[in-house]
Amino acid sequence: MDLTALESKQNQNAFPSQFSLVLELILHDILGYFEYYVCLLRKLLRAICMTACDLSACTKPWEIQLEIVKVIYQEFYAEVSDSDTQ
């Protein structure tokens, strides 16, 4: 049954509770698919950004890259020592 048949006045008057339920279910499915699609797009964008960051690292001057690596290692070892104490 398509939405045009559901929207006819005859169907709305004959089955008001079923009509509302069917439209609610259709809307729920559409919104659920939309939310799922947006979630996938966000994951894809995050992956693209991470790849871009990884690729851009080699274009920085060595001194800057070395400082960034030191900060990353400090953060990593701080997290590891925090998890060991817990």
Backbone as JSON, one array per atom type, in Angstrom:
{
  "sequence": "MDLTALESKQNQNAFPSQFSLVLELILHDILGYFEYYVCLLRKLLRAICMTACDLSACTKPWEIQLEIVKVIYQEFYAEVSDSDTQ",
  "N": [[0.86, -1.17, 0.0], [0.64, 2.16, -0.86], [1.6, 5.54, 0.09], [-0.17, 7.39, -0.96], [-2.61, 6.01, -1.18], [-3.06, 5.63, 1.5], [-3.52, 8.21, 2.36], [-5.98, 8.93, 1.45], [-9.24, 10.27, 2.0], [-11.29, 8.52, 2.53], [-10.04, 6.22, 3.61], [-8.91, 7.37, 5.89], [-11.15, 8.08, 7.39], [-12.43, 5.62, 7.72], [-10.65, 3.96, 9.1], [-9.35, 5.33, 11.51], [-7.56, 5.0, 13.76], [-5.79, 2.99, 12.9], [-4.8, 4.23, 10.65], [-3.36, 6.4, 11.72], [-1.45, 4.97, 13.16], [-0.08, 3.55, 11.14], [1.03, 5.68, 9.65], [2.67, 6.74, 11.62], [4.47, 4.63, 12.02], [5.7, 4.54, 9.49], [6.93, 7.05, 9.42], [8.68, 6.73, 11.59], [10.38, 4.71, 10.61], [11.54, 6.04, 8.43], [12.88, 8.18, 9.69], [14.58, 6.7, 11.35], [16.22, 5.42, 9.47], [17.42, 7.69, 8.39], [18.85, 8.71, 10.6], [20.66, 6.6, 10.99], [22.07, 6.73, 8.57], [23.25, 9.27, 8.78], [24.91, 8.8, 10.97], [26.7, 6.93, 9.85], [27.89, 8.58, 7.92], [29.18, 10.43, 9.56], [31.09, 8.78, 10.8], [32.61, 8.09, 8.57], [33.58, 10.62, 7.78], [35.12, 11.22, 10.03], [37.09, 9.23, 9.8], [38.28, 10.0, 7.39], [39.3, 12.5, 8.14], [41.17, 11.71, 10.09], [42.97, 10.26, 8.51], [43.84, 12.32, 6.84], [45.14, 13.93, 8.71], [47.2, 12.2, 9.47], [48.59, 12.0, 7.03], [49.36, 14.64, 6.64], [51.26, 15.04, 8.52], [53.84, 14.45, 7.69], [54.55, 16.61, 6.18], [55.29, 18.7, 7.75], [57.83, 20.77, 9.26], [60.83, 19.2, 10.57], [61.51, 19.78, 13.27], [59.1, 20.69, 14.41], [57.48, 18.45, 14.04], [58.85, 16.62, 15.66], [58.42, 17.74, 18.21], [55.64, 17.44, 18.4], [55.41, 14.64, 18.39], [56.71, 14.06, 20.79], [54.88, 15.16, 22.65], [52.66, 13.55, 22.16], [53.66, 11.02, 22.95], [54.11, 11.55, 25.68], [51.46, 11.97, 26.57], [50.4, 9.45, 26.02], [51.96, 7.73, 27.7], [51.24, 8.83, 30.15], [48.51, 8.16, 30.29], [48.75, 5.36, 30.3], [50.13, 4.93, 32.72], [48.23, 5.94, 34.47], [46.14, 4.12, 34.11], [47.36, 1.84, 35.07], [47.61, 2.35, 37.8], [45.02, 2.25, 38.65]],
  "CA": [[0.0, 0.0, 0.0], [1.47, 3.35, -0.91], [1.17, 6.66, 0.93], [-1.32, 8.04, -1.58], [-3.79, 5.27, -0.77], [-3.27, 5.88, 2.93], [-3.94, 9.58, 2.59], [-7.33, 9.19, 0.96], [-10.18, 10.59, 3.08], [-12.08, 7.32, 2.82], [-9.26, 5.38, 4.52], [-8.74, 8.08, 7.15], [-12.41, 8.02, 8.13], [-12.8, 4.24, 8.0], [-9.71, 3.37, 10.05], [-8.55, 6.45, 12.02], [-6.46, 4.59, 14.63], [-4.82, 2.28, 12.07], [-4.18, 5.23, 9.77], [-2.35, 7.11, 12.52], [-0.39, 4.03, 13.5], [0.71, 3.28, 9.94], [1.83, 6.86, 9.35], [3.7, 6.85, 12.66], [5.48, 3.61, 11.72], [6.43, 4.97, 8.29], [7.79, 8.16, 9.83], [9.72, 6.17, 12.45], [11.33, 4.02, 9.74], [12.28, 7.03, 7.63], [13.8, 8.88, 10.58], [15.59, 5.74, 11.78], [17.17, 5.27, 8.38], [18.15, 8.95, 8.27], [19.81, 8.77, 11.7], [21.68, 5.6, 10.69], [22.86, 7.25, 7.47], [24.06, 10.37, 9.32], [25.94, 8.18, 11.79], [27.71, 6.39, 8.94], [28.62, 9.69, 7.32], [30.08, 10.99, 10.58], [32.22, 7.86, 10.94], [33.43, 8.22, 7.37], [34.25, 11.9, 7.86], [36.15, 11.09, 11.06], [38.17, 8.42, 9.23], [38.96, 10.83, 6.39], [40.07, 13.51, 8.86], [42.33, 11.06, 10.71], [43.92, 9.98, 7.44], [44.42, 13.6, 6.41], [46.09, 14.35, 9.75], [48.38, 11.34, 9.36], [49.34, 12.34, 5.82], [49.91, 15.98, 6.73], [52.35, 15.06, 9.5], [55.14, 14.41, 7.02], [54.82, 17.87, 5.5], [55.72, 19.69, 8.73], [59.28, 20.75, 9.52], [61.22, 18.13, 11.49], [61.47, 20.24, 14.67], [57.7, 20.72, 14.84], [57.04, 17.05, 14.09], [59.48, 16.02, 16.83], [57.69, 18.23, 19.39], [54.32, 16.81, 18.41], [55.6, 13.24, 18.78], [57.01, 14.05, 22.24], [53.63, 15.41, 23.37], [51.83, 12.35, 22.01], [54.22, 9.98, 23.82], [53.84, 11.92, 27.08], [50.04, 11.7, 26.84], [50.21, 8.0, 26.0], [52.52, 7.14, 28.91], [50.44, 9.29, 31.29], [47.3, 7.33, 30.3], [49.11, 4.0, 30.69], [50.43, 4.91, 34.15], [46.96, 6.13, 35.18], [45.37, 2.87, 34.08], [48.06, 0.86, 35.92], [47.35, 2.65, 39.2], [43.63, 1.96, 38.97]],
  "C": [[0.9, 1.23, 0.0], [0.84, 4.47, -0.09], [-0.04, 7.38, 0.35], [-2.61, 7.34, -1.19], [-4.1, 5.49, 0.7], [-3.86, 7.26, 3.2], [-5.37, 9.87, 2.13], [-8.27, 9.38, 2.14], [-11.0, 9.36, 3.48], [-11.34, 6.43, 3.82], [-9.08, 6.05, 5.87], [-10.0, 7.97, 8.01], [-12.76, 6.6, 8.55], [-11.94, 3.63, 9.1], [-8.82, 4.45, 10.67], [-7.38, 6.0, 12.89], [-5.38, 3.85, 13.84], [-4.08, 3.25, 11.16], [-3.07, 5.95, 10.51], [-1.17, 6.21, 12.83], [0.52, 3.76, 12.3], [1.59, 4.48, 9.58], [2.95, 7.04, 10.37], [4.83, 5.85, 12.4], [6.33, 4.0, 10.51], [7.4, 6.08, 8.65], [8.95, 7.66, 10.69], [10.79, 5.49, 11.6], [12.17, 5.0, 8.94], [13.3, 7.75, 8.51], [14.9, 7.96, 11.08], [16.65, 5.54, 10.71], [18.02, 6.52, 8.25], [19.21, 9.06, 9.36], [20.96, 7.79, 11.47], [22.62, 6.11, 9.6], [23.77, 8.38, 7.95], [25.19, 9.83, 10.17], [27.06, 7.59, 10.93], [28.53, 7.49, 8.3], [29.58, 10.33, 8.31], [31.3, 10.1, 10.77], [33.17, 7.98, 9.76], [34.22, 9.52, 7.4], [35.38, 11.86, 8.89], [37.35, 10.31, 10.52], [38.96, 9.22, 8.2], [39.83, 11.88, 7.08], [41.31, 12.91, 9.51], [43.4, 10.73, 9.67], [44.61, 11.25, 6.97], [45.44, 14.09, 7.43], [47.36, 13.51, 9.68], [49.23, 11.72, 8.15], [49.98, 13.72, 5.92], [51.09, 16.05, 7.68], [53.71, 15.12, 8.81], [55.48, 15.71, 6.29], [55.3, 18.96, 6.45], [57.24, 19.66, 8.86], [59.63, 19.74, 10.62], [61.11, 18.55, 12.95], [60.04, 20.23, 15.22], [57.16, 19.3, 14.98], [57.6, 16.36, 15.33], [58.78, 16.46, 18.12], [56.31, 17.59, 19.51], [54.42, 15.36, 18.87], [55.9, 13.15, 20.27], [55.74, 14.24, 23.07], [52.73, 14.17, 23.32], [52.33, 11.23, 22.91], [53.98, 10.29, 25.28], [52.39, 11.62, 27.45], [49.78, 10.19, 26.92], [50.72, 7.38, 27.29], [51.77, 7.6, 30.16], [49.16, 8.46, 31.41], [47.61, 5.91, 30.76], [49.4, 3.95, 32.19], [49.18, 5.13, 34.98], [46.15, 4.84, 35.22], [46.04, 1.79, 34.93], [47.76, 1.09, 37.4], [45.91, 2.34, 39.6], [43.41, 0.54, 39.08]]
}
